[in-house]
Amino acid sequence: MLFLVAALLLLGVVLGTVAHAPLTFSVATGLVIAVWLGIFAIRERHGRRRSTSVH
């Protein structure tokens, strides 16, 4: 429960910051995060495939 409260507080702070940032900055930051998450997902998928084929 405490984790949920902390996550919601952090989300509120981040959304408050984005509301005051210029639109171009918000979009650029969103794109960077999306690319980072995509690379992470691809690396995780390849890592899981590699580990399951060895066993």
C-alpha positions in Angstrom: 0.0 0.0 0.0 2.8 2.4 0.8 4.4 1.6 -2.5 1.2 2.6 -4.3 1.0 5.9 -2.4 4.6 6.7 -3.3 4.0 5.8 -6.9 1.0 8.0 -7.1 2.8 10.9 -5.5 5.7 10.5 -7.9 3.2 10.4 -10.8 1.6 13.6 -9.6 5.0 15.3 -9.4 6.0 14.2 -12.9 2.7 15.2 -14.4 2.8 18.5 -12.7 6.3 19.1 -14.1 5.1 18.1 -17.6 2.2 20.5 -17.4 4.6 23.4 -17.0 7.2 22.3 -19.5 7.0 23.4 -23.2 5.2 21.0 -25.5 8.3 20.3 -27.6 10.3 19.3 -24.5 7.5 17.0 -23.3 7.2 15.3 -26.7 10.9 14.9 -27.1 11.2 13.4 -23.6 8.3 11.0 -24.3 10.0 9.8 -27.5 13.3 9.2 -25.6 11.5 7.2 -23.0 9.5 5.2 -25.6 12.7 4.3 -27.5 14.4 3.3 -24.3 11.5 1.1 -23.3 11.5 -0.4 -26.8 15.2 -1.2 -26.7 14.7 -2.7 -23.2 11.9 -4.9 -24.4 13.9 -6.2 -27.4 16.9 -7.0 -25.2 14.7 -8.8 -22.7 13.0 -10.8 -25.4 16.3 -11.9 -27.0 17.7 -12.7 -23.5 14.8 -15.0 -22.7 14.9 -16.7 -26.0 18.6 -17.3 -25.6 18.3 -18.7 -22.1 15.4 -21.0 -23.0 17.1 -22.5 -26.0 20.2 -23.4 -24.0 18.3 -25.4 -21.4 
